[in-house]
Amino acid sequence: MSDQKTAGVYLKHSLTGYHEAVKGIEQKTLVYGKKTLMAEFLLKKGSVLPRHSHPHEQAGYLIKGRIRLSIGDEEYDCEPGDSWCIPGNVEHAAHILEDSVAVEVFSPVRQEYLSPKDE
């Protein structure tokens, strides 16, 4: 990523840079700053993001497809245009109902989503 001392960061769209986070779910860090990180997720129909939690607040937006999102004890059937915000340390999971694309923002920055050259 670029030097964080600049006024901002700009990134052109690219079809490269994805890695498999879990089977059927690919993640790519788009941009990040001092307090937030934005990532894109390519989600394959039938895949499952297992129940988990982390200290990061997580806001997301479904661009395409359909997913069933579990946040705490609630379940939501998400369609394109739907969005969510998951507080830190709250368990959540997702079942991918159709091939989908989601963008999510994390705060603070998820260090594990940075490549070694970005840290």
C-alpha positions as CSV (number, residue, x, y, z in Angstrom):
1,M,0.0,0.0,0.0
2,S,1.2,3.6,-0.2
3,D,2.8,5.8,2.4
4,Q,0.3,6.7,5.0
5,K,1.8,10.1,5.5
6,T,0.1,11.3,2.2
7,A,-3.2,13.1,2.2
8,G,-5.0,9.8,1.2
9,V,-4.9,6.5,-0.6
10,Y,-6.4,5.7,-4.0
11,L,-6.6,2.2,-5.5
12,K,-7.6,1.2,-9.1
13,H,-9.8,-1.8,-9.5
14,S,-7.9,-5.0,-10.1
15,L,-8.9,-8.7,-10.5
16,T,-5.8,-9.8,-8.7
17,G,-4.7,-9.9,-5.1
18,Y,-7.3,-12.3,-3.7
19,H,-6.5,-15.2,-1.3
20,E,-8.7,-17.9,0.1
21,A,-9.8,-17.0,3.7
22,V,-11.8,-20.2,4.1
23,K,-13.0,-22.7,1.5
24,G,-15.1,-20.9,-1.0
25,I,-14.5,-17.4,0.4
26,E,-11.8,-15.2,-1.1
27,Q,-10.7,-11.9,0.5
28,K,-8.7,-9.0,-0.8
29,T,-7.7,-5.9,1.1
30,L,-8.7,-2.9,-1.0
31,V,-7.4,0.1,1.0
32,Y,-6.6,1.0,4.6
33,G,-5.7,4.0,6.7
34,K,-4.8,4.5,10.4
35,K,-8.2,3.5,11.8
36,T,-10.1,1.6,9.1
37,L,-9.5,-1.2,6.5
38,M,-11.8,-2.0,3.5
39,A,-11.9,-5.5,2.1
40,E,-13.7,-7.2,-0.8
41,F,-15.0,-10.8,-0.4
42,L,-15.9,-13.2,-3.3
43,L,-18.3,-15.8,-1.8
44,K,-19.1,-19.0,-3.6
45,K,-22.6,-20.5,-3.4
46,G,-22.7,-23.2,-0.7
47,S,-19.7,-22.0,1.3
48,V,-19.9,-21.2,5.0
49,L,-18.1,-18.6,7.0
50,P,-18.0,-20.4,10.4
51,R,-19.2,-18.6,13.6
52,H,-16.5,-16.4,15.0
53,S,-15.8,-13.1,16.7
54,H,-13.0,-10.5,16.7
55,P,-12.4,-7.2,18.4
56,H,-13.0,-5.2,15.2
57,E,-16.2,-3.4,14.4
58,Q,-17.3,-4.6,11.0
59,A,-19.7,-2.8,8.5
60,G,-20.6,-4.5,5.3
61,Y,-22.5,-4.0,2.1
62,L,-23.7,-6.8,-0.3
63,I,-23.0,-5.9,-3.9
64,K,-24.3,-9.0,-5.5
65,G,-25.8,-12.4,-4.7
66,R,-27.6,-13.6,-1.5
67,I,-26.2,-14.6,1.9
68,R,-27.8,-15.6,5.2
69,L,-26.0,-13.6,7.9
70,S,-26.1,-14.6,11.6
71,I,-25.2,-11.8,14.1
72,G,-25.4,-12.9,17.7
73,D,-28.8,-14.7,17.9
74,E,-30.4,-13.0,14.9
75,E,-30.4,-14.2,11.2
76,Y,-30.8,-12.0,8.2
77,D,-31.4,-13.0,4.5
78,C,-29.3,-10.4,2.7
79,E,-29.8,-9.3,-0.9
80,P,-27.9,-6.8,-3.0
81,G,-28.0,-3.3,-1.5
82,D,-28.4,-4.6,2.1
83,S,-25.9,-3.6,4.7
84,W,-24.9,-4.5,8.3
85,C,-22.7,-3.4,11.2
86,I,-21.4,-6.0,13.6
87,P,-20.0,-4.7,16.9
88,G,-16.6,-6.0,18.1
89,N,-16.6,-9.3,19.9
90,V,-20.0,-10.3,18.7
91,E,-20.2,-13.8,17.2
92,H,-21.3,-13.9,13.6
93,A,-21.4,-16.3,10.6
94,A,-22.6,-16.5,7.0
95,H,-24.1,-19.1,4.7
96,I,-23.6,-18.2,1.1
97,L,-26.9,-18.9,-0.8
98,E,-25.7,-17.6,-4.3
99,D,-22.3,-16.6,-5.7
100,S,-21.9,-13.2,-4.0
101,V,-19.7,-10.2,-3.6
102,A,-19.5,-8.1,-0.4
103,V,-17.4,-5.2,0.7
104,E,-16.6,-4.7,4.4
105,V,-14.9,-2.1,6.5
106,F,-13.1,-3.0,9.7
107,S,-12.1,-0.7,12.6
108,P,-9.4,-0.8,13.9
109,V,-7.3,-2.1,11.0
110,R,-7.1,-5.9,10.9
111,Q,-3.4,-6.4,10.9
112,E,-3.8,-10.0,9.6
113,Y,-5.4,-8.6,6.4
114,L,-2.2,-6.6,5.6
115,S,0.6,-8.2,3.5
116,P,4.1,-8.1,5.1
117,K,5.1,-5.2,2.8
118,D,2.1,-3.1,3.9
119,E,2.8,-3.3,7.7
